Amino acid sequence: MNRILTIATGTFTQLVRMKVFYFLALFVVLAIALNFFRLPHHIGPEAAGEQELRLWKSGTIGLMKLFAIVFSLAATALLLPRDVEDRTLYTILCKPVPRLDYLTGKLLGVLMLTFVALLVMDLLMSAVLHHRTNLVAAERLDLLQRQGFSEADIAIEMDRVHRHGVTASLQFGILGLFLEAAVLAAVALLISTFSTSTLFTILSTVLVYFIGFFMGEAKDYWLEATAIGDSFAGRAAIQLLSLVFPDLSLFGLADAAIEGTTIPALTALRVAGLALIYLVTYTLVSWFVFADKEF
């Protein structure tokens, strides 16, 4: 474990020095901070009350997801080629460091930095959202009181507004973003172990992402609307395909959070368990491929 943590810490430091990290992080942080102000797309009849908060969350969480996916994918794809180019890989492997420890440490370093970056963005987003929720709630309350709504109707409307504020479900949604980025990072790590091109690794992982995005709908169609799902072999083949191409729709907790839907803690725990299974599986397969590679 000490070897893994040492490699992960070194990877974390290496990634912090990457200029692309600062550019992406600064872009997202500035975009979130700008939402302290009411921008043109936040004003209008379609952005009244909780709709304004829904639009704001949709744009902000979309930026956070873009950062998490792009950074985790690009950083992981660059790790092995850069270590080979700098000859860092030879220095590490000539010591008594198992290749599984090396791969696990590299992946953990990427996930550590992704987690820290998302945590900072989440804190900023929560501060802005809390401010915006109180502002919207006050305006909505004043409007309903002037229009003569009853106390019961006002309470229902206030509850509807605050469901779009800072809630546990929103934090579960951000956790889903991190888990999705973690799974894609593990896929990129696997591809990089046999790929000789960073561009090929990135493009292949992007392809896996798009396949995984529609994997849930395709799996349901094959199981219910075709004869494939009627046989044991067909169902087994579909489950195996789901392992090769992860069903990324299962990590879409943020979509429910944007709509103000309550996400049970058990659901978030199950999604985290599924992500752990994917991470372990892809890391072990990466080790199997990497173990036979000569440098």
Contacts in CASP RR format, 6 or more apart in sequence:
PFRMAT RR
TARGET T0000
AUTHOR 0000-0000-0000
METHOD contacts of the structure
MODEL  1
MNRILTIATGTFTQLVRMKVFYFLALFVVLAIALNFFRLPHHIGPEAAGE
QELRLWKSGTIGLMKLFAIVFSLAATALLLPRDVEDRTLYTILCKPVPRL
DYLTGKLLGVLMLTFVALLVMDLLMSAVLHHRTNLVAAERLDLLQRQGFS
EADIAIEMDRVHRHGVTASLQFGILGLFLEAAVLAAVALLISTFSTSTLF
TILSTVLVYFIGFFMGEAKDYWLEATAIGDSFAGRAAIQLLSLVFPDLSL
FGLADAAIEGTTIPALTALRVAGLALIYLVTYTLVSWFVFADKEF
3 97 0 8 1.000
3 98 0 8 1.000
3 101 0 8 1.000
4 101 0 8 1.000
4 104 0 8 1.000
4 105 0 8 1.000
4 108 0 8 1.000
5 105 0 8 1.000
5 108 0 8 1.000
7 92 0 8 1.000
7 97 0 8 1.000
7 101 0 8 1.000
7 102 0 8 1.000
7 104 0 8 1.000
7 105 0 8 1.000
7 106 0 8 1.000
7 108 0 8 1.000
7 109 0 8 1.000
8 105 0 8 1.000
8 106 0 8 1.000
8 108 0 8 1.000
8 109 0 8 1.000
8 112 0 8 1.000
9 109 0 8 1.000
10 109 0 8 1.000
11 79 0 8 1.000
11 105 0 8 1.000
11 106 0 8 1.000
11 108 0 8 1.000
11 109 0 8 1.000
11 110 0 8 1.000
12 109 0 8 1.000
12 112 0 8 1.000
12 113 0 8 1.000
14 82 0 8 1.000
15 21 0 8 1.000
15 75 0 8 1.000
15 109 0 8 1.000
15 110 0 8 1.000
15 113 0 8 1.000
16 113 0 8 1.000
18 75 0 8 1.000
18 78 0 8 1.000
20 71 0 8 1.000
20 74 0 8 1.000
21 71 0 8 1.000
21 75 0 8 1.000
21 113 0 8 1.000
21 117 0 8 1.000
24 67 0 8 1.000
24 70 0 8 1.000
24 71 0 8 1.000
25 67 0 8 1.000
25 117 0 8 1.000
25 120 0 8 1.000
27 67 0 8 1.000
28 63 0 8 1.000
28 64 0 8 1.000
28 66 0 8 1.000
28 67 0 8 1.000
28 121 0 8 1.000
29 120 0 8 1.000
29 121 0 8 1.000
29 124 0 8 1.000
31 60 0 8 1.000
31 63 0 8 1.000
32 60 0 8 1.000
32 63 0 8 1.000
32 64 0 8 1.000
32 121 0 8 1.000
32 124 0 8 1.000
32 125 0 8 1.000
32 128 0 8 1.000
33 124 0 8 1.000
33 128 0 8 1.000
35 42 0 8 1.000
35 56 0 8 1.000
35 60 0 8 1.000
35 128 0 8 1.000
35 132 0 8 1.000
36 128 0 8 1.000
36 131 0 8 1.000
41 47 0 8 1.000
41 55 0 8 1.000
42 52 0 8 1.000
42 55 0 8 1.000
42 56 0 8 1.000
47 55 0 8 1.000
49 136 0 8 1.000
49 139 0 8 1.000
49 140 0 8 1.000
49 161 0 8 1.000
50 136 0 8 1.000
50 160 0 8 1.000
50 161 0 8 1.000
50 163 0 8 1.000
50 164 0 8 1.000
52 132 0 8 1.000
52 136 0 8 1.000
53 129 0 8 1.000
53 132 0 8 1.000
53 133 0 8 1.000
53 136 0 8 1.000
53 161 0 8 1.000
53 164 0 8 1.000
53 165 0 8 1.000
54 164 0 8 1.000
54 258 0 8 1.000
54 259 0 8 1.000
54 260 0 8 1.000
56 129 0 8 1.000
56 132 0 8 1.000
57 129 0 8 1.000
57 164 0 8 1.000
57 170 0 8 1.000
57 257 0 8 1.000
57 258 0 8 1.000
58 258 0 8 1.000
60 125 0 8 1.000
60 128 0 8 1.000
60 129 0 8 1.000
61 125 0 8 1.000
61 173 0 8 1.000
61 174 0 8 1.000
61 177 0 8 1.000
61 254 0 8 1.000
61 257 0 8 1.000
61 258 0 8 1.000
62 254 0 8 1.000
64 118 0 8 1.000
64 121 0 8 1.000
64 122 0 8 1.000
64 125 0 8 1.000
64 174 0 8 1.000
64 177 0 8 1.000
65 177 0 8 1.000
65 180 0 8 1.000
65 181 0 8 1.000
65 254 0 8 1.000
67 117 0 8 1.000
67 118 0 8 1.000
67 121 0 8 1.000
68 114 0 8 1.000
68 117 0 8 1.000
68 118 0 8 1.000
68 177 0 8 1.000
68 178 0 8 1.000
68 180 0 8 1.000
68 181 0 8 1.000
69 180 0 8 1.000
69 181 0 8 1.000
69 184 0 8 1.000
69 209 0 8 1.000
71 113 0 8 1.000
71 114 0 8 1.000
71 117 0 8 1.000
71 181 0 8 1.000
72 110 0 8 1.000
72 111 0 8 1.000
72 114 0 8 1.000
72 181 0 8 1.000
72 182 0 8 1.000
72 184 0 8 1.000
72 185 0 8 1.000
72 188 0 8 1.000
73 181 0 8 1.000
73 184 0 8 1.000
73 185 0 8 1.000
73 188 0 8 1.000
73 202 0 8 1.000
73 205 0 8 1.000
73 206 0 8 1.000
73 209 0 8 1.000
74 202 0 8 1.000
75 110 0 8 1.000
75 113 0 8 1.000
75 185 0 8 1.000
76 106 0 8 1.000
76 107 0 8 1.000
76 110 0 8 1.000
76 185 0 8 1.000
76 188 0 8 1.000
76 189 0 8 1.000
76 192 0 8 1.000
77 188 0 8 1.000
77 191 0 8 1.000
77 192 0 8 1.000
77 198 0 8 1.000
77 201 0 8 1.000
77 202 0 8 1.000
77 205 0 8 1.000
78 198 0 8 1.000
79 106 0 8 1.000
79 110 0 8 1.000
79 189 0 8 1.000
79 192 0 8 1.000
80 89 0 8 1.000
80 106 0 8 1.000
80 192 0 8 1.000
80 193 0 8 1.000
81 192 0 8 1.000
81 198 0 8 1.000
82 88 0 8 1.000
83 89 0 8 1.000
83 92 0 8 1.000
84 295 0 8 1.000
89 102 0 8 1.000
89 295 0 8 1.000
90 295 0 8 1.000
92 102 0 8 1.000
93 99 0 8 1.000
93 102 0 8 1.000
93 295 0 8 1.000
99 287 0 8 1.000
99 290 0 8 1.000
99 291 0 8 1.000
100 283 0 8 1.000
100 284 0 8 1.000
100 287 0 8 1.000
103 189 0 8 1.000
103 193 0 8 1.000
103 283 0 8 1.000
103 286 0 8 1.000
103 287 0 8 1.000
103 290 0 8 1.000
104 283 0 8 1.000
106 189 0 8 1.000
107 185 0 8 1.000
107 186 0 8 1.000
107 189 0 8 1.000
107 279 0 8 1.000
107 283 0 8 1.000
110 185 0 8 1.000
111 182 0 8 1.000
111 185 0 8 1.000
114 178 0 8 1.000
114 181 0 8 1.000
114 182 0 8 1.000
114 185 0 8 1.000
115 178 0 8 1.000
118 174 0 8 1.000
118 177 0 8 1.000
118 178 0 8 1.000
122 171 0 8 1.000
122 174 0 8 1.000
126 166 0 8 1.000
126 170 0 8 1.000
129 165 0 8 1.000
129 166 0 8 1.000
129 170 0 8 1.000
130 165 0 8 1.000
130 166 0 8 1.000
133 161 0 8 1.000
133 162 0 8 1.000
133 164 0 8 1.000
133 165 0 8 1.000
133 166 0 8 1.000
136 161 0 8 1.000
137 158 0 8 1.000
137 161 0 8 1.000
137 162 0 8 1.000
140 157 0 8 1.000
140 158 0 8 1.000
140 161 0 8 1.000
141 154 0 8 1.000
141 158 0 8 1.000
144 153 0 8 1.000
144 154 0 8 1.000
144 157 0 8 1.000
145 154 0 8 1.000
149 157 0 8 1.000
163 260 0 8 1.000
163 262 0 8 1.000
164 260 0 8 1.000
167 257 0 8 1.000
167 260 0 8 1.000
167 262 0 8 1.000
168 263 0 8 1.000
168 265 0 8 1.000
169 253 0 8 1.000
169 256 0 8 1.000
169 257 0 8 1.000
169 260 0 8 1.000
169 261 0 8 1.000
169 262 0 8 1.000
169 263 0 8 1.000
170 257 0 8 1.000
172 253 0 8 1.000
172 257 0 8 1.000
172 263 0 8 1.000
172 265 0 8 1.000
172 267 0 8 1.000
172 268 0 8 1.000
173 252 0 8 1.000
173 253 0 8 1.000
173 254 0 8 1.000
173 256 0 8 1.000
173 257 0 8 1.000
173 263 0 8 1.000
173 268 0 8 1.000
174 254 0 8 1.000
174 257 0 8 1.000
175 253 0 8 1.000
175 268 0 8 1.000
175 271 0 8 1.000
175 272 0 8 1.000
176 251 0 8 1.000
176 252 0 8 1.000
176 253 0 8 1.000
176 254 0 8 1.000
176 268 0 8 1.000
176 271 0 8 1.000
177 251 0 8 1.000
177 254 0 8 1.000
179 251 0 8 1.000
179 271 0 8 1.000
179 272 0 8 1.000
179 275 0 8 1.000
180 248 0 8 1.000
180 251 0 8 1.000
180 252 0 8 1.000
180 275 0 8 1.000
182 275 0 8 1.000
182 279 0 8 1.000
183 246 0 8 1.000
183 248 0 8 1.000
183 251 0 8 1.000
183 275 0 8 1.000
183 278 0 8 1.000
183 279 0 8 1.000
183 282 0 8 1.000
184 205 0 8 1.000
184 208 0 8 1.000
184 209 0 8 1.000
184 248 0 8 1.000
186 278 0 8 1.000
186 279 0 8 1.000
186 282 0 8 1.000
186 283 0 8 1.000
186 286 0 8 1.000
187 205 0 8 1.000
187 208 0 8 1.000
187 246 0 8 1.000
187 282 0 8 1.000
188 201 0 8 1.000
188 202 0 8 1.000
188 205 0 8 1.000
189 282 0 8 1.000
189 283 0 8 1.000
189 286 0 8 1.000
190 282 0 8 1.000
190 283 0 8 1.000
190 285 0 8 1.000
190 286 0 8 1.000
190 289 0 8 1.000
191 200 0 8 1.000
191 201 0 8 1.000
191 204 0 8 1.000
191 205 0 8 1.000
192 198 0 8 1.000
192 201 0 8 1.000
193 286 0 8 1.000
193 289 0 8 1.000
193 290 0 8 1.000
193 293 0 8 1.000
194 289 0 8 1.000
194 293 0 8 1.000
195 201 0 8 1.000
195 204 0 8 1.000
208 245 0 8 1.000
208 246 0 8 1.000
209 248 0 8 1.000
211 245 0 8 1.000
212 245 0 8 1.000
212 246 0 8 1.000
212 247 0 8 1.000
212 248 0 8 1.000
212 249 0 8 1.000
213 248 0 8 1.000
213 249 0 8 1.000
214 249 0 8 1.000
215 241 0 8 1.000
215 242 0 8 1.000
215 245 0 8 1.000
215 246 0 8 1.000
215 247 0 8 1.000
215 248 0 8 1.000
215 249 0 8 1.000
216 247 0 8 1.000
216 249 0 8 1.000
216 250 0 8 1.000
217 249 0 8 1.000
219 238 0 8 1.000
219 241 0 8 1.000
219 242 0 8 1.000
219 247 0 8 1.000
222 228 0 8 1.000
222 229 0 8 1.000
222 238 0 8 1.000
223 229 0 8 1.000
223 235 0 8 1.000
223 238 0 8 1.000
228 234 0 8 1.000
228 235 0 8 1.000
228 237 0 8 1.000
228 238 0 8 1.000
229 235 0 8 1.000
229 238 0 8 1.000
243 278 0 8 1.000
243 281 0 8 1.000
246 278 0 8 1.000
250 271 0 8 1.000
250 274 0 8 1.000
251 271 0 8 1.000
251 275 0 8 1.000
253 263 0 8 1.000
253 267 0 8 1.000
253 268 0 8 1.000
253 271 0 8 1.000
256 263 0 8 1.000
257 263 0 8 1.000
END
